[in-house]
């Protein structure tokens, strides 16, 4: 089996037998390009890590690629594995309580500012990933039981509770901007998908406009903030 065919077969099995997402397929492709050979020995595996480090990848980035390569090695039946690098332990970036209050108390006007504001409120209220929030449709919102049905990694669905305060804002927004029962909650003006990169850009601009620097990994920082403040956080947030 040639080098290309070996990698392709591994990825096909992951895609069609394990039902991994397109993003995961691309992650495998990019990671295996770093490996460079279908049947690596120990020296070639060391070289695989060294090349990544020489190109400036941090330990976290290298470990991300190492996980994919180890999955490939296991699939081939190889007894070899690549040891993960020791990662620097960093404090997870979060929004401060005062920054959260500034965002909540901001007064958005018009479709785009209101859409952004509600996306942020949903991220903070539920701890969902940005992809889960942007993929929500109107029928995924159970307003009677205060539950959202979101689709996460591996196309797995789960139900996530949300607050009564968020319910009020969601209902107002959907009444005004979501005329069709099966459309995305957070869509473009024409009902299309909103890019998470657009949301990230707009959140950073919002933070700057409100007078503070956005934390690192700005969008994911909402998830960290939710985790830190999980106990009792819904009772504290009062949405306008």
C-alpha positions as CSV (number, residue, x, y, z in Angstrom):
1,X,0.0,0.0,0.0
2,X,1.5,3.3,-1.1
3,X,2.1,6.2,1.3
4,X,-0.9,8.2,0.0
5,X,-3.2,5.2,-0.1
6,X,-2.3,4.2,3.5
7,X,-3.2,7.6,4.8
8,X,-6.3,7.9,2.6
9,X,-7.6,4.5,3.8
10,X,-7.1,5.5,7.4
11,X,-9.0,8.8,6.9
12,X,-11.8,7.1,4.9
13,X,-12.4,4.6,7.7
14,X,-12.5,7.4,10.3
15,X,-14.9,9.3,8.0
16,X,-17.3,6.6,7.0
17,X,-17.0,4.0,9.8
18,X,-16.5,6.3,12.8
19,X,-18.5,9.2,11.4
20,X,-16.1,11.9,12.4
21,X,-16.8,15.4,11.4
22,X,-15.3,17.2,8.4
23,X,-13.2,19.3,10.8
24,X,-11.7,16.1,12.3
25,X,-11.0,14.7,8.8
26,X,-9.0,17.8,8.0
27,X,-7.2,17.6,11.4
28,X,-6.1,14.0,10.5
29,X,-4.9,15.2,7.0
30,X,-2.9,18.1,8.3
31,X,-1.4,16.0,11.1
32,X,-0.3,13.1,8.9
33,X,1.4,15.5,6.5
34,X,3.8,16.3,9.3
35,X,4.5,12.6,9.7
36,X,5.7,12.1,6.1
37,X,6.0,8.3,6.0
38,X,3.4,5.5,6.3
39,X,5.6,3.1,8.4
40,X,7.8,5.3,10.7
41,X,10.5,4.0,12.9
42,X,11.5,5.5,16.3
43,X,14.0,7.9,14.7
44,X,11.4,9.1,12.2
45,X,8.9,9.7,15.0
46,X,11.4,11.8,16.9
47,X,12.1,13.7,13.7
48,X,8.4,14.3,13.3
49,X,8.3,16.1,16.6
50,X,11.6,17.9,16.1
51,X,10.4,19.3,12.8
52,X,7.3,20.7,14.4
53,X,9.3,22.3,17.2
54,X,11.7,23.8,14.7
55,X,8.8,25.4,12.8
56,X,7.8,27.1,16.0
57,X,4.8,24.9,17.1
58,X,4.2,25.1,20.9
59,X,3.9,22.0,23.0
60,X,0.1,22.2,22.9
61,X,0.1,22.4,19.1
62,X,2.6,19.5,18.8
63,X,0.4,17.4,21.2
64,X,-2.6,18.1,19.0
65,X,-0.8,16.5,16.0
66,X,0.7,13.7,18.1
67,X,-2.8,12.5,19.1
68,X,-3.7,12.1,15.4
69,X,-0.5,10.3,14.6
70,X,-0.9,8.0,17.5
71,X,-4.3,7.1,16.3
72,X,-2.8,6.3,12.9
73,X,-0.1,4.2,14.4
74,X,-2.6,2.2,16.4
75,X,-4.7,1.6,13.2
76,X,-1.6,0.3,11.4
77,X,-0.8,-2.2,14.2
78,X,2.5,-0.5,15.0
79,X,3.7,-0.9,18.6
80,X,5.3,2.5,18.5
81,X,3.7,5.6,20.0
82,X,4.8,9.2,20.2
83,X,5.1,10.6,23.7
84,X,3.3,13.8,24.4
85,X,5.3,16.9,25.3
86,X,5.0,18.5,28.7
87,X,2.8,21.6,28.4
88,X,3.1,24.8,30.3
89,X,0.3,25.1,32.8
90,X,-1.5,28.3,32.2
91,X,-4.4,30.0,33.8
92,X,-7.4,29.7,31.5
93,X,-8.5,33.0,30.0
94,X,-11.8,34.3,31.3
95,X,-13.9,37.5,31.4
96,X,-13.9,39.3,34.7
97,X,-17.2,39.9,36.5
98,X,-17.1,43.6,35.6
99,X,-16.4,42.8,31.9
100,X,-19.4,40.4,31.9
101,X,-21.6,43.1,33.3
102,X,-20.4,45.6,30.7
103,X,-21.3,43.1,27.9
104,X,-24.7,42.2,29.4
105,X,-25.6,45.9,30.1
106,X,-24.7,47.1,26.6
107,X,-27.7,48.3,24.6
108,X,-27.4,46.9,21.1
109,X,-29.5,48.5,18.3
110,X,-30.3,46.8,15.0
111,X,-30.1,43.3,13.7
112,X,-26.3,42.6,13.7
113,X,-25.5,44.1,17.2
114,X,-28.5,42.3,18.7
115,X,-27.6,39.1,17.1
116,X,-24.0,39.4,18.4
117,X,-25.3,40.3,21.9
118,X,-27.6,37.3,22.1
119,X,-24.9,35.0,20.8
120,X,-22.6,36.2,23.7
121,X,-25.4,35.9,26.2
122,X,-26.1,32.3,25.1
123,X,-22.4,31.4,25.3
124,X,-22.2,32.8,28.8
125,X,-25.5,31.3,30.0
126,X,-25.0,27.8,28.7
127,X,-21.3,27.1,28.4
128,X,-21.8,25.8,24.9
129,X,-19.2,25.9,22.1
130,X,-19.6,28.5,19.5
131,X,-20.3,25.9,16.8
132,X,-23.1,24.5,18.9
133,X,-24.7,27.9,19.3
134,X,-24.4,28.9,15.7
135,X,-25.9,25.5,14.6
136,X,-29.1,25.9,16.8
137,X,-32.4,26.0,15.0
138,X,-35.7,27.3,16.4
139,X,-37.1,23.9,17.1
140,X,-34.0,23.2,19.2
141,X,-35.3,25.7,21.8
142,X,-37.6,24.1,24.4
143,X,-38.9,27.2,26.1
144,X,-41.3,25.2,28.4
145,X,-38.5,23.1,30.0
146,X,-35.7,25.7,29.4
147,X,-33.6,23.2,27.4
148,X,-31.5,23.7,24.2
149,X,-30.7,20.8,22.0
150,X,-27.2,21.3,20.5
151,X,-25.1,19.2,18.2
152,X,-21.5,18.9,19.4
153,X,-18.3,17.1,18.4
154,X,-18.9,13.9,16.5
155,X,-22.4,15.1,15.6
156,X,-23.6,14.1,19.1
157,X,-26.6,15.8,20.4
158,X,-27.2,16.8,24.0
159,X,-29.6,18.9,26.0
160,X,-28.3,22.0,27.8
161,X,-30.3,24.0,30.4
162,X,-30.6,27.7,30.1
163,X,-32.0,30.4,32.3
164,X,-35.4,32.1,32.4
165,X,-33.6,35.4,31.8
166,X,-32.1,34.1,28.6
167,X,-35.5,32.7,27.6
168,X,-37.0,36.2,27.6
169,X,-34.3,37.6,25.3
170,X,-34.4,34.7,23.0
171,X,-38.2,34.9,22.6
172,X,-38.0,38.7,21.8
173,X,-35.3,38.2,19.3
174,X,-36.9,35.2,17.6
175,X,-40.2,36.9,17.4
176,X,-38.7,39.8,15.5
177,X,-36.0,38.1,13.4
178,X,-36.9,34.4,13.0
179,X,-40.1,34.2,10.8
180,X,-39.7,30.5,9.9
181,X,-39.9,27.8,12.5
182,X,-37.1,25.7,11.1
183,X,-34.5,28.4,10.4
184,X,-31.3,28.9,12.3
185,X,-31.6,31.1,15.4
186,X,-28.5,33.0,14.5
187,X,-28.4,33.4,10.8
188,X,-27.4,36.0,8.2
189,X,-30.1,38.3,6.9
190,X,-30.8,35.8,4.2
191,X,-31.0,32.8,6.6
192,X,-27.5,31.5,5.9
193,X,-24.8,30.3,8.3
194,X,-22.8,32.8,10.4
195,X,-19.1,32.2,10.5
196,X,-17.5,31.7,13.9
197,X,-14.6,33.9,12.6
198,X,-17.0,36.8,12.1
199,X,-18.4,36.3,15.6
200,X,-14.8,36.3,17.0
201,X,-13.9,39.5,15.1
202,X,-17.1,41.2,16.2
203,X,-16.8,40.2,19.9
204,X,-13.2,41.6,20.0
205,X,-14.5,44.9,18.5
206,X,-17.3,44.9,21.1
207,X,-14.8,44.5,23.9
208,X,-12.7,47.3,22.6
209,X,-15.7,49.6,22.2
210,X,-16.7,48.8,25.8
211,X,-13.2,49.8,27.0
212,X,-11.3,46.6,27.8
213,X,-9.0,44.3,26.0
214,X,-10.6,40.9,25.0
215,X,-9.0,37.9,26.7
216,X,-6.9,35.4,24.8
217,X,-9.0,32.9,22.8
218,X,-11.8,35.3,23.1
219,X,-14.8,33.1,22.1
220,X,-13.6,30.1,24.0
221,X,-13.0,32.3,27.1
222,X,-16.8,32.5,27.4
223,X,-16.9,28.7,28.0
224,X,-14.1,29.1,30.6
225,X,-16.0,31.9,32.3
226,X,-19.1,29.7,32.5
227,X,-17.1,26.9,34.0
228,X,-15.5,29.1,36.7
229,X,-18.9,30.7,37.6
230,X,-21.2,27.8,37.1
231,X,-22.6,27.6,40.6
232,X,-25.3,30.2,40.9
233,X,-24.3,32.2,37.8
234,X,-27.7,32.2,36.3
235,X,-29.3,33.8,39.3
236,X,-26.7,36.6,39.1
237,X,-27.1,37.5,35.4
238,X,-30.0,39.8,34.7
239,X,-30.4,40.4,31.0
240,X,-32.1,43.4,29.5
